[in-house]
Amino acid sequence: RAAAPAPAAAPGRPAVGDSVRLRQPKSGLLGVGDVGVVVEDAGGDCVPLKVGFNDAYDYYNYDDVVVCDPPVELPPDSDRATADGTARFLKTNLGHLDNINKLGSTGLSVAPVGFGCHRLENVQDQRTAMELAVAVGCNFLDLAPNYTDGVAETVAGEVLQSLISHKKARRDEMVIATKVGNVLGHQMAHAKGVRNMVKINDNLSHCISPEWIEQELTRSLERLKLTCIDCLLLHCPEYESKAGVEMEEVYSRMGEAFKHLEKEVAKGRIAMYGVSAAFMPLRPTDPQHLELSKVLEQLPESHNFRVLQFPLNFAEPDILWVAHLRRHPDGTAVDKDAVLTAPTFFELARKHGLATLANRPLDGIYKESHGVLRFSSLDCDVRSFSELQLDNCDVLEEKITTMCRLSEEPHNAGAGASGQLAAKTVKVLSSLQDIDCVLLGMRRPEYVLGTLPLLYRSPPVDAAASLTTVRAIHNTIAMWFATAIHEADHGTSKAWRLPIEQKYQEPPAEAIGA
């Protein structure tokens, strides 16, 4: 007797013979990135799809899987991220292809949000968070030797190797960035006698001399268990001016560092390099910053300088729209005549094909406010460090939701204030036209699950609406804190915050521009 024909597939529903992959991580035969074949459709509501993979079978609901291209034989893995590898990973794992960004002119593709490892520790919960982030489509890891005193690099290296060995990711799909410059903790043991090692304070030194770069890179490669790091960033070179080093000397040292980094590219130990720094005064008491044009002047004629990293959040958005010039501690331009003609930071970055990475999206510094402004609705220990109270966060979230229409299709992020300020904040920042990737600390699984679904599973917010929202939220913050920053205490002061006697004092008028 002839077998009954398979029921016709509904529009958009996988049919017998289709190649399918998981819509999102799920226990069972298929892992993230695996491609199976539908061999039977029983119809009905009880796990009707029989899916084959590697001579085994498992059953899935229609909405567990999505139709995809059949698997192709992949080339051998690389020792670094590649254009084909990163694009393949994101097309397979991201829920919405409009969220795939190009990393400047590197040819690499990145998810709109990267995994920031600043507080990553050797705890299983945090390892799980990194694994989960990669599983849902994150392919950028941001590290530094001083992050948790080297532990972050060690943990990231072990997690990455585990993902590769279990075929949940490939090296050519992941972009790994680390840094060199800040010296503290266990790094101090290697610092004695190193040329141009600058003491910032009792707990922090700084160095970007070729000798230090070479040995720090060696230690980072060992901790990460890699032979090549995709991008090595000079970490806050402007810090050296805090110890009295003149900025012209800082730029000169950067030029010397760039020459050495070209040698590291030639050796194959890094693929490219860049700078992680402040390009605007953070606040009057922390005015040290770099001018991108001066940085570019230090580069050799042919170079592999490709990446810029900098702070960006609702409290510190001026870099998006002001002319990029050297500035006084209060943020005003030194050359006021050039304000109307000078390019913005991002116009200059685009002109030179440089990738843009935004850090500290949830932790803002507003002028001389006593503490940080934490853009998160989470009522946890982190809140004790924030100038923003939960009712402030609700006001900001309601405004973001309304202006970016995040409660509507296709975002469906909840109306008004739904406790998702962090996710909505990063959604707005990552949708800005000039940002390639926002680096977000996600050291707990609940942080990953609370942010990445909105960021990866729906398209970006309209870029113009995102910029308008950033301006509006910044104006709200400015209104709230315009008078409070001049008070000794406005009701939320904590002992660790900046003492009032150390706050910025306006210089005499005749001193401005001196």
C-alpha positions in Angstrom: 0.0 0.0 0.0 1.3 3.4 -0.9 2.3 5.8 1.9 0.1 8.7 2.5 1.5 11.9 1.1 3.0 14.4 3.6 0.7 17.2 4.5 1.3 20.4 2.6 3.4 22.9 4.6 1.7 26.1 5.7 3.3 29.3 4.4 6.6 29.9 6.2 6.4 26.4 7.8 9.3 23.9 7.3 8.5 21.2 4.9 9.9 17.7 4.4 13.3 17.9 2.8 14.0 21.5 4.1 17.2 22.2 5.9 16.5 23.8 9.3 18.4 25.2 12.3 17.2 26.2 15.7 15.4 29.5 16.0 16.9 29.9 19.5 19.0 27.6 21.8 17.0 24.6 22.9 17.9 21.2 24.5 17.9 18.3 22.1 19.8 16.9 19.2 20.4 20.2 17.3 23.0 22.5 18.8 23.5 26.2 18.0 24.7 26.4 14.4 23.8 22.8 13.5 21.7 22.3 10.3 19.4 19.3 10.2 16.9 18.0 7.6 13.1 17.6 8.0 12.4 13.9 7.2 8.8 13.7 8.4 5.9 16.0 9.3 3.3 14.3 11.3 1.1 17.4 11.5 -0.9 18.2 14.6 0.3 20.1 17.7 2.6 17.5 19.4 6.2 18.0 18.2 5.3 17.1 14.6 8.7 17.6 12.9 11.1 14.7 12.7 14.6 16.2 12.1 17.6 14.2 11.1 21.2 15.2 11.9 24.4 13.0 11.8 22.5 9.7 11.5 20.3 10.6 14.5 16.8 12.0 14.8 14.8 14.3 17.2 11.4 15.9 17.2 10.6 19.6 17.2 7.7 22.0 17.0 7.3 24.2 14.0 8.4 27.3 15.8 11.5 25.6 17.2 13.3 25.8 13.9 13.7 28.0 10.8 14.4 27.1 7.2 18.0 27.8 6.2 20.4 27.0 3.5 21.8 23.4 3.4 25.2 23.0 5.1 28.3 23.5 3.0 31.7 22.1 3.6 33.7 24.8 5.4 37.3 25.7 4.8 39.8 24.9 7.5 39.6 27.2 10.5 41.9 30.2 10.8 44.0 31.7 13.6 42.0 34.9 13.4 38.6 36.3 12.5 37.8 36.4 8.8 35.3 38.2 6.6 33.7 34.9 5.5 33.7 33.4 9.0 32.2 36.4 10.8 29.5 36.9 8.1 28.6 33.2 8.2 28.3 33.1 12.0 26.0 36.1 12.1 23.8 35.0 9.2 23.3 31.7 11.0 22.8 33.0 14.6 21.2 36.5 14.5 17.5 36.6 14.4 17.4 39.7 12.1 20.0 40.2 9.4 19.7 44.0 9.5 21.6 43.7 12.8 24.8 42.6 11.0 27.3 45.5 11.1 30.6 45.9 9.3 33.6 46.6 11.5 34.8 49.8 9.8 36.9 48.9 6.7 38.2 45.6 8.1 35.9 43.5 6.1 34.8 41.7 9.3 31.1 41.5 10.4 30.0 42.0 14.0 26.8 41.8 16.0 25.6 45.2 17.2 26.5 44.4 20.8 29.8 42.9 22.0 30.6 41.1 25.2 32.5 43.4 27.6 34.7 41.5 30.0 35.6 44.3 32.4 34.3 42.4 35.5 34.5 38.8 34.2 35.6 36.4 36.9 36.3 32.6 37.1 32.8 31.7 38.2 30.6 29.2 36.4 27.7 31.5 36.2 29.8 34.0 34.3 31.3 31.4 32.0 27.7 30.4 31.2 26.9 34.0 30.4 29.6 34.2 27.8 28.6 30.9 26.3 25.0 32.0 26.1 25.9 35.4 24.5 27.8 33.6 21.8 24.9 31.1 21.3 22.5 33.9 20.6 24.8 35.7 18.1 27.5 37.7 19.9 30.8 37.5 18.1 32.9 40.3 19.7 34.8 39.9 22.9 36.4 43.0 24.5 39.2 42.4 27.0 42.3 43.8 28.7 45.1 42.4 30.8 44.0 44.4 33.8 40.4 43.2 33.7 40.0 41.3 36.9 43.8 41.2 37.1 44.2 38.9 34.1 41.4 36.5 35.1 39.1 37.8 32.4 41.5 36.9 29.6 42.1 33.5 31.1 38.3 32.7 31.4 37.6 34.1 27.9 40.3 31.9 26.5 39.0 28.8 28.2 35.4 29.5 27.2 36.4 30.2 23.6 38.4 27.0 23.3 35.5 25.0 24.8 33.1 26.5 22.2 35.5 25.7 19.4 36.2 22.1 20.6 32.4 21.5 20.9 31.8 23.0 17.5 29.6 25.7 18.8 31.8 28.4 17.2 35.0 28.7 15.1 37.9 30.9 15.6 37.3 32.6 12.2 33.9 33.6 13.4 34.9 35.4 16.6 36.5 38.9 16.9 38.8 39.1 19.9 40.2 42.5 21.1 42.4 43.2 24.0 44.5 46.1 25.2 47.9 47.3 26.5 48.8 50.4 28.5 47.2 50.3 32.0 49.4 48.5 34.5 48.1 47.4 37.9 47.8 44.3 40.1 49.9 41.4 39.0 51.2 43.3 36.0 53.3 45.4 38.5 55.6 42.5 39.0 56.8 42.9 35.3 57.0 46.7 35.3 60.3 47.4 37.1 63.0 48.9 34.8 60.7 49.1 31.7 61.4 52.3 29.7 58.7 55.0 29.9 56.8 53.2 32.7 54.8 56.1 34.1 53.4 56.1 37.7 49.9 57.5 37.7 49.2 56.8 41.4 50.2 54.1 44.0 48.0 51.5 42.3 48.2 52.4 38.6 51.0 52.9 36.2 50.9 53.2 32.4 53.2 52.2 29.6 53.0 51.8 25.8 56.7 51.4 25.1 57.6 48.7 22.5 59.3 46.6 25.2 56.1 46.6 27.3 53.8 46.0 24.4 55.8 43.0 23.3 55.8 41.3 26.7 52.2 42.2 27.6 51.0 40.8 24.2 52.9 37.6 24.9 51.1 37.2 28.2 47.7 38.0 26.7 48.2 35.4 24.0 49.1 32.8 26.6 46.0 33.6 28.8 43.7 33.6 25.8 45.2 30.4 24.3 45.6 32.1 20.9 48.3 32.6 18.4 46.8 35.8 17.0 44.6 38.5 18.5 42.4 40.3 16.1 42.8 43.8 17.5 45.2 45.2 20.1 44.2 48.6 21.4 46.4 51.1 23.2 44.6 51.6 26.5 44.0 55.2 27.5 47.4 56.7 26.5 46.1 60.1 27.5 46.4 58.9 31.2 50.1 59.6 31.1 49.4 63.3 31.1 48.0 62.8 34.6 51.5 62.1 35.7 52.9 65.2 34.1 53.9 63.8 30.7 53.2 66.6 28.1 50.6 65.6 25.4 53.1 66.1 22.6 55.2 63.5 24.3 52.2 61.2 24.7 51.6 61.5 20.9 55.3 60.8 20.2 55.1 57.6 22.4 52.0 56.5 20.5 53.9 56.9 17.2 56.7 54.7 18.6 54.1 52.2 19.7 52.4 52.2 16.3 55.7 51.3 14.6 56.1 48.3 16.9 52.5 47.2 16.4 53.2 47.1 12.7 56.0 44.6 13.5 53.5 42.5 15.5 51.1 42.5 12.6 54.0 41.3 10.4 54.8 38.5 12.9 51.1 37.4 12.8 50.6 38.0 16.5 47.9 40.6 15.9 45.7 41.3 12.8 45.2 45.0 13.4 45.4 47.7 16.1 43.8 50.8 17.4 43.2 53.0 20.4 40.7 52.9 23.4 40.6 56.4 24.9 38.6 59.5 25.8 38.3 61.8 22.8 36.5 64.4 24.8 37.1 65.6 28.4 35.2 63.2 30.6 34.5 66.0 33.1 36.4 69.1 34.2 38.4 67.1 36.9 39.2 64.4 34.3 40.0 66.5 31.2 42.6 64.3 29.6 41.7 63.4 26.0 43.1 62.6 22.6 42.6 64.4 19.3 42.0 61.9 16.5 43.8 64.0 13.9 46.9 64.2 16.1 46.7 60.4 16.6 46.5 59.8 12.8 49.6 62.0 12.3 51.7 59.5 14.2 50.9 56.6 11.9 53.4 55.3 9.3 52.4 55.8 5.7 51.2 52.2 5.3 49.5 50.9 8.4 47.0 48.6 10.0 45.4 51.1 12.4 41.7 50.2 12.2 39.8 50.6 15.4 38.6 53.3 17.8 37.0 52.7 21.2 35.5 55.4 23.4 32.8 56.1 26.0 29.3 56.8 24.8 26.1 57.0 26.8 23.2 59.4 27.5 25.2 61.5 29.9 28.2 61.7 27.5 26.9 62.0 24.0 28.6 65.2 22.8 31.1 63.3 20.7 28.2 62.5 18.3 27.6 66.1 17.2 30.3 68.6 18.3 33.3 69.5 16.2 36.3 67.3 17.1 38.9 69.8 18.4 41.2 70.1 21.4 39.1 71.3 24.3 39.4 73.0 27.7 38.5 71.0 30.8 35.0 72.4 30.7 34.5 71.0 27.2 34.7 74.3 25.3 36.9 74.3 22.2 40.4 75.8 22.4 40.2 77.1 18.8 36.7 78.6 18.8 37.1 79.9 15.2 37.4 76.3 13.9 34.2 75.0 15.6 32.0 75.6 12.5 34.3 74.1 10.0 36.0 71.2 11.8 34.7 67.7 11.2 33.0 65.7 14.0 34.8 62.7 15.5 32.7 60.3 13.4 33.1 62.2 10.2 36.9 61.9 10.6 36.6 58.2 11.6 34.5 57.5 8.5 36.9 59.3 6.2 39.7 57.0 7.4 37.6 53.8 7.4 38.0 53.3 11.2 35.7 51.0 13.2 33.8 52.6 16.1 33.3 50.7 19.4 31.3 52.4 22.2 32.0 51.5 25.8 30.3 52.3 29.1 26.8 52.5 27.5 25.1 52.1 30.9 27.5 54.0 33.1 27.5 57.8 32.5 29.6 60.6 34.0 27.8 63.9 34.0 30.2 66.8 34.7 30.8 67.0 38.4 28.0 64.8 39.5 29.1 62.9 42.6 28.7 59.4 41.1 27.8 57.6 37.9 24.5 57.5 36.2 23.4 53.9 35.9 21.0 53.4 33.0 19.4 50.2 34.2 16.1 49.3 35.8 17.7 46.5 37.9 17.1 46.9 41.6 20.3 45.2 42.8 23.7 46.0 44.3 24.7 48.0 41.2 22.0 50.6 42.1 24.0 51.7 45.1 26.6 53.3 42.8 24.0 55.2 40.7 22.9 58.9 40.8 19.7 57.7 39.1 17.0 56.3 41.3 14.5 53.8 40.0 11.8 56.4 39.4 14.3 58.4 37.3 15.0 55.2 35.3 11.2 54.7 34.7 10.9 58.2 33.3 13.8 57.7 30.9 12.5 54.3 29.8 9.0 55.7 29.1 10.6 58.4 27.0 12.8 56.0 25.0 9.8 53.6 24.5 7.6 56.4 23.1 10.2 58.1 20.9 11.5 54.9 19.4 8.1 53.1 19.3 9.6 50.1 21.0 6.3 48.8 22.3 5.1 48.3 18.8 5.9 45.8 16.0 8.5 44.5 15.3 10.1 45.3 18.7 7.3 44.5 21.2 9.4 45.5 24.1 6.6 46.4 26.5 4.8 49.7 26.9 6.1 52.5 29.0 8.4 51.5 31.8 8.6 47.7 31.8 11.9 47.3 33.6 14.0 47.2 30.4 15.9 50.5 30.5 19.3 48.7 30.0 18.1 46.8 26.9 16.3 49.8 25.4 19.3 52.1 26.1 21.7 49.8 24.2 19.1 49.3 21.4 19.1 53.1 20.8 22.9 53.5 21.0 23.6 50.5 18.8 21.1 51.8 16.2 23.1 55.1 15.7 24.4 55.3 12.2 28.0 55.9 13.3 28.4 53.0 15.8 29.6 49.6 14.7 29.4 47.8 18.0 28.3 48.7 21.6 30.4 46.9 24.3 28.2 45.7 27.1 29.1 44.0 30.3 27.0 40.8 30.5 28.7 38.7 33.1 25.5 37.0 34.3 23.1 34.9 32.3 20.1 37.1 33.3 22.0 40.1 31.8 22.3 38.3 28.5 18.7 37.2 28.5 17.5 40.6 29.6 19.2 42.5 26.8 20.2 40.5 23.7 16.8 39.2 22.6 15.6 42.8 22.0 18.9 43.8 20.4 19.3 40.8 18.1 15.8 39.6 17.3 14.3 42.8 16.0 15.7 45.3 13.4 17.6 48.4 14.5 15.6 51.5 15.4 15.6 54.2 12.7 19.0 56.0 12.9 17.4 59.5 12.9 15.0 58.5 15.7 17.9 57.1 17.7 19.9 60.3 17.5 16.8 62.4 18.4 16.2 60.2 21.4 19.8 60.5 22.6 19.5 64.3 22.5 16.2 64.2 24.3 17.4 61.9 27.1 20.6 63.9 27.5 18.6 67.1 27.8 16.5 65.5 30.5 19.6 64.5 32.4 21.0 68.0 32.0 17.9 69.5 33.4 17.9 67.1 36.4 21.5 67.7 37.3 22.1 71.3 36.2 21.9 72.6 39.8 22.7 69.4 41.7 26.3 69.1 40.5 27.1 72.3 42.3 25.8 71.1 45.7 27.8 69.3 48.3 25.0 66.7 48.6 21.6 66.5 46.9 20.3 63.5 48.9 22.2 60.6 47.2 25.7 61.3 48.2 27.9 58.3 49.0 31.2 58.4 50.9 33.2 57.1 47.9 32.0 59.9 45.6 34.1 62.9 44.6 34.6 65.1 47.7 33.3 68.6 47.2 36.6 70.2 47.8 38.1 68.3 44.9 35.4 69.3 42.4 36.2 71.5 39.5 36.5 75.2 40.1 35.9 77.6 37.2 39.3 79.3 36.4 39.5 83.1 36.2 38.4 84.5 32.9 41.9 85.6 31.9 43.1 82.0 32.3 40.8 80.6 29.7 42.8 79.8 26.6 46.2 80.5 28.2 
